[in-house]
Amino acid sequence: MNETAERILREADTIAVVGLSRDPAKEAHSVPAAMQAAGFRIIPVNPVADTLLGERVHRSLADIPEPVDVVDVFRPSEQAAEVAREAAAIGAKALWLQQGITSAEARAIAEEAGMDYVEDRCMAVVRAVAGIRKERR
């Protein structure tokens, strides 16, 4: 899975983060902030916030008006399958469940939709260990 995780990050530019937190002390805020600092475009998905990390927040993946490379999930494991369905519906290339999140159903949905899949891995750690950075455009 390490090879897949690194390839996803090397190929991706745009990451939609489902469950991006308003609380800077939470990993669901600090991890996307670290990815943004490394040059990735972060699109926050949160049901209550309006702006996070300087970006307009969308209520759902379906509300995002541009292509998404990776859907990064900071929601409980039992919600991952629904997020996987939404990610497939918008044509995301990959589904990434953050550390501590696993779902056999989400994996099956992602594979059926042809998406790359990573679970139970911290995106920021994989990025840092692999030394992946994006040039800002």
C-alpha positions as a Python dict, from the first residue, in 0.01 Angstrom:
ca = {
    (1, 'M'): (0, 0, 0),
    (2, 'N'): (296, 233, 56),
    (3, 'E'): (373, 236, -316),
    (4, 'T'): (10, 318, -399),
    (5, 'A'): (-2, 592, -136),
    (6, 'E'): (311, 761, -268),
    (7, 'R'): (195, 733, -630),
    (8, 'I'): (-140, 890, -543),
    (9, 'L'): (34, 1190, -386),
    (10, 'R'): (285, 1226, -668),
    (11, 'E'): (3, 1232, -926),
    (12, 'A'): (-248, 1441, -729),
    (13, 'D'): (-286, 1818, -712),
    (14, 'T'): (-637, 1863, -570),
    (15, 'I'): (-749, 1703, -245),
    (16, 'A'): (-1106, 1732, -116),
    (17, 'V'): (-1102, 1682, 262),
    (18, 'V'): (-1426, 1543, 402),
    (19, 'G'): (-1447, 1635, 768),
    (20, 'L'): (-1184, 1911, 769),
    (21, 'S'): (-1211, 2049, 1123),
    (22, 'R'): (-1243, 2409, 1235),
    (23, 'D'): (-1025, 2323, 1537),
    (24, 'P'): (-653, 2379, 1458),
    (25, 'A'): (-558, 2140, 1741),
    (26, 'K'): (-722, 1843, 1564),
    (27, 'E'): (-546, 1627, 1306),
    (28, 'A'): (-847, 1684, 1078),
    (29, 'H'): (-721, 2045, 1054),
    (30, 'S'): (-343, 2013, 1092),
    (31, 'V'): (-299, 1737, 833),
    (32, 'P'): (-482, 1926, 553),
    (33, 'A'): (-294, 2243, 656),
    (34, 'A'): (36, 2056, 618),
    (35, 'M'): (-70, 1925, 277),
    (36, 'Q'): (-166, 2278, 170),
    (37, 'A'): (172, 2408, 291),
    (38, 'A'): (337, 2141, 74),
    (39, 'G'): (162, 2288, -231),
    (40, 'F'): (-152, 2075, -265),
    (41, 'R'): (-485, 2243, -341),
    (42, 'I'): (-715, 2167, -50),
    (43, 'I'): (-1093, 2181, -89),
    (44, 'P'): (-1266, 2164, 251),
    (45, 'V'): (-1592, 1969, 292),
    (46, 'N'): (-1766, 2053, 619),
    (47, 'P'): (-2138, 2090, 698),
    (48, 'V'): (-2106, 2405, 912),
    (49, 'A'): (-1797, 2614, 829),
    (50, 'D'): (-1781, 2876, 552),
    (51, 'T'): (-1404, 2920, 514),
    (52, 'L'): (-1124, 2691, 627),
    (53, 'L'): (-752, 2719, 545),
    (54, 'G'): (-842, 3027, 340),
    (55, 'E'): (-1063, 2820, 108),
    (56, 'R'): (-1437, 2823, 49),
    (57, 'V'): (-1600, 2528, 224),
    (58, 'H'): (-1840, 2298, 40),
    (59, 'R'): (-2122, 2113, 215),
    (60, 'S'): (-2072, 1792, 16),
    (61, 'L'): (-1845, 1644, -250),
    (62, 'A'): (-2125, 1692, -504),
    (63, 'D'): (-2108, 2070, -445),
    (64, 'I'): (-1745, 2097, -560),
    (65, 'P'): (-1742, 2262, -906),
    (66, 'E'): (-1400, 2133, -1017),
    (67, 'P'): (-1229, 1796, -1064),
    (68, 'V'): (-1091, 1628, -751),
    (69, 'D'): (-790, 1398, -757),
    (70, 'V'): (-816, 1256, -405),
    (71, 'V'): (-1092, 1247, -147),
    (72, 'D'): (-931, 1244, 198),
    (73, 'V'): (-1162, 1119, 474),
    (74, 'F'): (-1161, 1241, 835),
    (75, 'R'): (-1492, 1080, 934),
    (76, 'P'): (-1569, 771, 1143),
    (77, 'S'): (-1516, 435, 970),
    (78, 'E'): (-1892, 369, 958),
    (79, 'Q'): (-1935, 680, 736),
    (80, 'A'): (-1657, 586, 493),
    (81, 'A'): (-1874, 381, 255),
    (82, 'E'): (-2110, 674, 196),
    (83, 'V'): (-1814, 904, 131),
    (84, 'A'): (-1677, 641, -109),
    (85, 'R'): (-2006, 645, -302),
    (86, 'E'): (-1994, 1026, -322),
    (87, 'A'): (-1629, 1017, -431),
    (88, 'A'): (-1714, 768, -706),
    (89, 'A'): (-2006, 986, -816),
    (90, 'I'): (-1780, 1290, -870),
    (91, 'G'): (-1514, 1087, -1050),
    (92, 'A'): (-1237, 1119, -792),
    (93, 'K'): (-924, 924, -883),
    (94, 'A'): (-849, 807, -528),
    (95, 'L'): (-1006, 758, -187),
    (96, 'W'): (-784, 797, 119),
    (97, 'L'): (-904, 705, 469),
    (98, 'Q'): (-688, 869, 734),
    (99, 'Q'): (-506, 686, 1011),
    (100, 'G'): (-745, 488, 1231),
    (101, 'I'): (-1017, 470, 963),
    (102, 'T'): (-1088, 143, 779),
    (103, 'S'): (-1384, 12, 581),
    (104, 'A'): (-1411, -304, 373),
    (105, 'E'): (-1726, -160, 213),
    (106, 'A'): (-1551, 166, 118),
    (107, 'R'): (-1264, -36, -30),
    (108, 'A'): (-1508, -243, -241),
    (109, 'I'): (-1688, 71, -363),
    (110, 'A'): (-1359, 241, -452),
    (111, 'E'): (-1226, -64, -637),
    (112, 'E'): (-1553, -107, -826),
    (113, 'A'): (-1533, 258, -933),
    (114, 'G'): (-1169, 221, -1043),
    (115, 'M'): (-1036, 450, -770),
    (116, 'D'): (-704, 396, -599),
    (117, 'Y'): (-758, 325, -230),
    (118, 'V'): (-561, 384, 90),
    (119, 'E'): (-683, 327, 445),
    (120, 'D'): (-546, 371, 794),
    (121, 'R'): (-256, 592, 675),
    (122, 'C'): (-175, 954, 755),
    (123, 'M'): (-148, 1147, 428),
    (124, 'A'): (88, 1407, 579),
    (125, 'V'): (325, 1138, 709),
    (126, 'V'): (337, 960, 373),
    (127, 'R'): (401, 1294, 200),
    (128, 'A'): (677, 1392, 442),
    (129, 'V'): (855, 1054, 437),
    (130, 'A'): (844, 1048, 55),
    (131, 'G'): (950, 1413, 29),
    (132, 'I'): (663, 1502, -204),
    (133, 'R'): (599, 1874, -265),
    (134, 'K'): (396, 2052, -531),
    (135, 'E'): (492, 2373, -706),
    (136, 'R'): (235, 2645, -651),
    (137, 'R'): (80, 2765, -973),
}
